[in-house]
Amino acid sequence: MKKLFSKIMLAGIVAFSLACSERDDSPRVEPTDVTIQVNHSEDFDQEPAQGSKVTLRNTTSQQTFEGETTADGSIIFEAVPSGIYDISATITMDAEAFFNFAGYLPDGEEVVFNANQTAVPINTTASSFTVELLAGRLGNLVIKQVYAAGSDRVDGALFRDQFIEIHNNSTETQYMDGLYIMGVLGRLANSVQDFTQPDGQWDWTKSVGMNAEGDPNTDYVYSKWLYQFPGSGQQYPVEPGASIILAATAVNHKAPFEGNDGNTITVNNPDLTVNLSNADFEVYLGDDVPTPLASDIDNQSVPNMLNIQWQGTDLILDNRGRESVVIFASDVDVRTFPRYATPNSQNITNNTVLRYQIPKSLIIDGVEGQESPTNQVPKMLPVDIDAGFFYVPGGSFSSEAGFRLTANTFGDRRVMKDSNNSENDIIGKKADPKGFAD
């Protein structure tokens, strides 16, 4: 009797185990229809945005779905495979269309609205989303080229040949005097912590002593490095269609030069690097850091930036491309602005690095870089500054720069494309100071 009971129990256990093994508790992966609702922001009463161009991009496969919203601001994408997606939407209005929509004329000839959500899970239980469009600003100065990748570590110049180019996109002379350029501090990890936002980016509301008007996360950006252009007002003009180069070190990196330690610095293949001897400005930290780089020499014919906050021992950009750069203007000395430690720092000491808090409203232009479409860190810039990102296909030490495209040409003056979305405006191409991508 005991043996029979044992056999019955064993059969029951086996049957239960098989039933459990056949039950599928994993997320369903079959395709699903996805509905995207695109609305304007509260500034425009969240009106549905008819005619918005919407893109879904799978962050792994890079498969894309594109379409345009109907009169109610919605679009349905059919049979979308489950996965992680970036959702973006954009619409451009000329001055007349914007007047008919908003009731007042914009400052420029057109207004660009953008929306962006990154790393969104899409599956049969998550298939309906709402995105909010924000109006971008069309500044007179735009960041035209960001050369962060550097050149080959053996045959090139490593990172010492990095530079940033700024272009005058207007019809009037602009002046660099007193303007600021800043690398935006972002967390380079996607893990969610107590001190982060849901996407893994810093949650500045949790920074010690935070006392900001508005939202610390969306109304401000925070300094990774920060420099100011010299000048008393109109010393450094930039003519319409012209640009300036800010070099890490303003020398001809193609040719041998003497470092500050007396040794010769050279490259094996000059074609991999650039000539920055005619740069308009340079960063020189030789008088500010205890042990400057041997390559950081002071070109006496090139004006030095005013050093406010630096990361490392020169203007060293992230060679993997994870660099966000903004230019801004302020009538008040930025050194008087509030400064905060990153939210993971709860014990503030004399050695704690404090980051300048910069109001988003002061920003003239900003661009965001990522390593690649499939290897991204949390977004650093608000979407109304840059709704997307750029990258260089060659990656680190590839001699490639993020290069802004030309939108139009009027005589000799080129107007750079500026939709406030780097994904549309900037491509990866071999660095070329004051050259053009197209």
C-alpha positions in Angstrom: 0.0 0.0 0.0 2.8 2.4 0.9 4.5 1.5 -2.5 1.3 2.3 -4.4 0.9 5.6 -2.5 4.5 6.5 -3.3 4.0 5.8 -7.0 0.9 8.0 -7.1 2.7 10.8 -5.3 5.7 10.5 -7.7 3.4 10.6 -10.7 1.7 13.7 -9.3 5.0 15.5 -8.7 6.2 14.7 -12.2 2.9 15.9 -13.7 3.0 19.1 -11.7 6.7 19.7 -12.7 5.8 19.2 -16.4 2.9 21.7 -16.1 5.2 24.3 -14.5 7.8 23.8 -17.1 5.3 24.3 -19.9 3.9 27.5 -18.3 5.4 30.6 -20.0 5.9 33.4 -17.5 8.3 35.3 -19.7 7.2 38.5 -21.5 5.4 37.8 -24.8 7.6 38.7 -27.8 5.1 38.5 -30.7 4.6 41.7 -32.8 2.0 44.2 -31.6 0.3 47.3 -32.9 1.7 50.4 -31.3 -0.2 53.7 -30.9 1.7 56.9 -30.5 -0.1 60.1 -29.4 1.8 63.3 -30.1 0.8 66.5 -28.3 2.1 69.9 -27.9 3.3 71.0 -24.4 1.1 72.7 -21.8 2.3 76.1 -23.2 0.0 75.2 -26.1 -2.8 73.5 -24.1 -1.5 70.1 -25.1 -3.1 70.4 -28.5 -2.8 67.3 -30.7 0.1 67.7 -33.2 -1.2 66.9 -36.6 1.5 66.2 -39.3 4.2 65.3 -36.8 6.8 62.9 -38.2 7.2 60.0 -35.8 10.0 57.4 -35.7 10.4 54.2 -33.7 13.9 52.8 -33.7 14.8 49.5 -32.2 18.0 50.1 -30.1 19.3 46.6 -30.8 18.4 45.8 -34.4 18.1 49.5 -35.6 14.9 48.5 -37.4 12.8 51.7 -37.9 9.1 52.5 -38.3 8.2 56.0 -39.6 5.0 57.8 -40.3 3.0 61.0 -39.8 0.3 61.8 -37.3 -3.3 62.3 -38.3 -5.6 65.2 -37.4 -6.0 63.9 -33.8 -2.2 63.7 -33.3 -2.0 60.0 -33.3 -0.4 57.3 -35.4 -0.6 53.5 -35.4 2.4 51.3 -36.3 1.3 47.8 -37.1 3.1 44.5 -36.2 6.0 46.1 -34.3 8.3 43.4 -32.9 8.7 43.5 -29.1 11.9 45.1 -27.9 13.4 48.3 -26.6 12.8 51.4 -28.8 13.6 55.1 -29.0 10.6 57.2 -29.9 11.0 60.6 -31.6 8.7 63.1 -33.1 9.2 66.4 -34.9 7.3 69.0 -36.7 8.5 72.3 -38.3 6.3 75.3 -38.7 7.2 78.4 -40.8 6.4 81.8 -39.4 2.9 81.9 -41.0 1.9 78.4 -39.8 3.2 79.1 -36.3 1.2 82.4 -36.3 -2.0 80.5 -37.3 -1.3 78.0 -34.6 -0.1 80.1 -31.7 -1.4 83.6 -32.5 1.9 85.4 -32.5 5.0 85.5 -34.8 8.2 83.8 -33.8 11.6 85.5 -33.7 12.9 83.4 -36.6 11.5 82.2 -39.9 10.5 78.8 -38.5 9.9 77.0 -35.3 11.0 73.4 -34.7 9.2 71.1 -32.2 10.8 67.9 -31.0 9.9 65.0 -28.7 12.1 62.1 -27.6 11.7 59.1 -25.4 14.6 56.7 -25.1 14.9 53.0 -24.1 11.1 52.4 -24.1 10.0 48.7 -23.7 7.4 47.8 -26.3 5.5 44.5 -26.1 1.9 43.2 -26.0 1.3 44.8 -22.6 3.0 48.1 -23.4 1.9 49.4 -26.8 0.4 52.9 -26.3 2.5 56.0 -25.6 2.1 59.7 -25.5 5.0 62.1 -26.3 5.1 65.8 -25.7 6.6 68.2 -28.2 8.8 71.1 -27.0 9.7 74.1 -29.1 13.4 74.5 -29.8 15.2 77.8 -30.1 17.0 78.8 -33.3 20.1 80.6 -32.1 22.5 82.8 -34.0 25.5 80.7 -33.2 25.5 76.9 -33.6 28.1 74.2 -32.7 29.3 73.1 -36.1 31.9 70.4 -35.3 32.8 68.4 -32.3 36.0 66.5 -32.7 36.1 64.2 -29.6 37.2 60.9 -31.0 40.9 62.0 -31.5 43.3 60.2 -33.8 45.1 56.9 -33.7 47.0 56.2 -30.4 50.1 54.9 -32.1 50.2 56.7 -35.5 48.1 59.7 -34.7 47.9 62.4 -32.0 45.7 60.6 -29.5 43.4 63.2 -27.9 45.7 66.3 -28.0 44.3 67.3 -31.4 40.7 67.6 -30.2 38.7 70.8 -31.1 35.2 72.4 -31.2 34.0 74.6 -34.0 31.3 77.3 -33.6 29.5 78.8 -36.7 27.6 82.1 -37.2 24.3 81.0 -38.7 22.9 84.5 -38.8 23.0 87.4 -41.2 24.7 89.7 -38.7 28.1 89.8 -37.1 28.2 88.0 -33.8 30.8 88.4 -31.0 32.4 85.6 -29.0 33.4 88.1 -26.2 32.3 86.8 -22.8 30.3 83.8 -24.1 30.7 80.5 -22.2 31.2 77.0 -23.6 30.6 74.0 -21.3 30.6 70.3 -21.2 27.4 69.0 -19.6 27.9 66.6 -16.8 26.0 63.3 -17.3 26.0 60.0 -15.6 27.6 57.4 -17.9 25.6 54.4 -16.6 22.1 53.1 -17.2 21.6 51.4 -13.8 18.9 53.0 -11.7 19.9 54.0 -8.2 18.4 55.9 -5.3 20.1 59.1 -6.6 19.0 58.7 -10.2 16.0 59.4 -12.4 14.2 56.4 -13.9 16.5 56.4 -17.0 19.6 56.2 -14.8 20.6 59.9 -15.2 21.4 62.0 -12.1 18.4 63.2 -10.1 19.6 66.7 -9.1 16.6 67.1 -6.8 18.5 64.9 -4.4 21.7 66.9 -4.5 22.7 68.2 -1.1 21.3 71.8 -0.5 19.4 71.9 -3.8 17.5 75.2 -3.9 16.5 75.8 -7.4 13.5 77.5 -8.9 11.7 75.2 -11.2 12.8 71.6 -11.9 16.5 71.0 -11.2 16.5 68.2 -13.8 14.8 69.8 -16.8 15.3 73.5 -16.3 19.1 73.4 -15.7 22.3 71.7 -16.9 25.4 71.1 -14.8 29.1 71.7 -15.6 31.6 68.9 -16.4 34.1 71.5 -17.7 33.5 75.2 -18.2 35.5 78.0 -20.1 34.8 81.6 -21.0 35.8 83.3 -24.2 38.0 86.4 -23.5 37.2 89.9 -24.8 35.7 93.1 -23.6 32.7 93.3 -25.9 33.6 93.4 -29.6 37.2 92.2 -29.8 36.3 88.8 -31.4 33.8 89.2 -34.2 32.5 86.3 -36.3 31.1 87.3 -39.6 27.9 85.8 -41.1 28.7 82.3 -42.4 32.1 82.2 -40.7 33.2 80.1 -37.7 35.8 79.9 -34.9 37.9 77.0 -33.7 38.5 76.3 -30.0 41.5 74.0 -29.8 42.7 71.9 -26.9 46.2 72.8 -28.1 46.7 75.3 -31.0 49.6 73.7 -32.9 50.1 71.9 -36.2 49.6 68.4 -35.0 50.7 67.0 -38.3 54.3 68.3 -37.7 56.8 67.7 -34.9 56.7 70.3 -32.1 58.5 70.7 -28.8 56.5 69.9 -25.6 56.8 71.9 -22.4 59.2 69.2 -21.1 61.7 70.0 -23.9 61.0 66.7 -25.8 59.8 66.5 -29.4 56.2 65.4 -29.9 55.4 63.9 -33.3 53.0 61.5 -35.2 53.8 58.6 -37.5 51.0 59.5 -40.0 50.2 63.2 -40.4 47.1 62.4 -42.5 45.4 61.1 -39.3 45.4 64.4 -37.5 44.8 68.1 -38.1 46.6 71.5 -38.2 45.3 73.7 -35.4 48.0 76.3 -35.5 45.5 78.8 -36.9 42.9 78.1 -34.3 41.0 81.2 -32.9 41.1 80.2 -29.2 42.8 77.5 -27.2 42.6 76.0 -23.7 45.9 76.3 -21.8 46.1 74.8 -18.3 49.9 74.9 -17.9 49.6 77.5 -15.1 46.6 75.9 -13.4 47.3 72.2 -12.9 50.2 70.7 -10.9 51.4 68.5 -13.7 50.4 69.7 -17.1 50.5 67.5 -20.2 53.7 67.8 -22.1 51.7 68.6 -25.2 49.8 71.5 -23.5 51.9 74.4 -24.8 50.9 78.0 -25.0 50.6 79.3 -28.6 51.3 83.0 -28.0 49.5 84.1 -31.1 46.2 82.4 -30.1 44.1 83.9 -27.3 43.6 81.6 -24.2 40.2 80.8 -22.8 39.4 81.9 -19.3 39.6 78.7 -17.2 36.6 78.3 -14.8 36.3 74.6 -14.3 38.2 71.8 -16.0 38.1 68.0 -16.2 41.6 66.5 -16.3 44.7 68.3 -17.5 43.5 69.9 -20.8 40.3 70.3 -22.9 40.0 66.5 -23.1 36.7 65.3 -24.6 35.3 61.8 -24.2 36.9 59.9 -27.1 34.0 57.4 -27.1 31.8 60.3 -28.0 29.7 60.6 -24.9 30.1 64.4 -24.8 27.4 67.1 -24.6 28.5 70.6 -25.3 26.5 73.9 -24.9 27.3 77.6 -25.5 25.5 80.2 -23.5 25.5 83.8 -22.6 25.0 85.5 -19.2 25.0 89.1 -18.1 26.0 87.8 -14.6 29.4 86.3 -13.9 28.9 82.5 -14.0 31.2 82.2 -11.0 28.4 83.6 -8.8 26.0 80.8 -9.9 25.0 78.1 -7.4 27.1 75.0 -7.4 26.1 71.5 -6.3 27.7 68.1 -5.8 26.4 65.1 -7.8 23.4 63.5 -6.1 25.4 60.5 -5.0 27.6 62.7 -2.7 26.0 63.2 0.7 29.1 64.2 2.6 30.4 67.4 1.2 34.1 68.1 2.0 36.8 70.4 0.7 37.6 67.8 -1.9 34.1 67.5 -3.3 33.8 68.8 -6.8 30.9 71.2 -7.1 29.1 71.7 -10.4 27.8 75.0 -11.7 24.1 75.0 -12.2 23.3 76.7 -15.6 19.7 77.8 -16.4 18.6 76.2 -19.7 17.1 79.6 -20.7 20.7 80.9 -21.2 21.7 78.3 -23.7 22.3 79.5 -27.3 23.0 76.1 -28.7 23.7 72.6 -27.5 24.6 69.2 -29.1 24.7 65.7 -27.6 27.0 62.8 -28.6 26.7 59.1 -27.9 29.0 56.2 -28.6 26.6 54.5 -31.0 22.9 54.0 -31.6 23.1 50.6 -29.8 25.4 51.7 -27.0 23.9 54.7 -25.2 24.1 56.3 -21.8 21.2 58.3 -20.3 20.3 61.4 -22.2 22.2 64.5 -20.8 20.5 67.4 -22.6 16.8 68.5 -22.4 15.0 67.6 -25.6 14.3 71.2 -26.5 18.0 71.8 -26.6 18.8 68.6 -28.5 16.1 66.0 -29.1 18.5 63.4 -30.4 22.2 62.7 -30.6 25.1 62.2 -33.0 27.9 59.7 -33.1 30.9 58.9 -35.3 30.8 55.5 -37.0 34.6 55.0 -36.7 34.5 55.3 -32.9 37.4 56.2 -30.6 40.6 57.5 -32.2 39.1 57.3 -35.7 39.9 60.9 -36.7 36.2 61.5 -37.2 34.2 64.4 -35.9 30.5 65.1 -35.4 29.9 67.4 -38.4 26.8 69.7 -38.9 25.2 69.5 -42.3 24.5 72.5 -44.6 20.9 73.5 -44.8 21.2 76.2 -47.4 23.6 78.5 -49.2 23.1 82.2 -49.9 25.9 83.5 -52.0 29.1 82.7 -50.1 27.2 82.3 -46.8 26.3 78.8 -45.6 23.5 78.2 -43.2 23.9 75.1 -41.1 21.0 72.8 -40.5 19.6 73.4 -37.1 16.4 71.5 -36.2 17.6 71.1 -32.5 18.0 67.4 -33.2 21.6 66.2 -33.8 20.3 62.9 -35.2 19.0 65.0 -38.2 21.6 67.7 -38.2 25.0 66.1 -37.6 26.9 63.2 -39.3 30.2 61.5 -38.6 33.0 62.5 -41.0 36.8 63.0 -40.9 37.6 66.1 -38.8 38.3 69.2 -40.9 38.7 72.5 -39.1 36.5 75.1 -40.8 35.6 72.6 -43.5 32.1 71.4 -44.4 30.5 68.0 -44.2 28.7 68.4 -47.6 
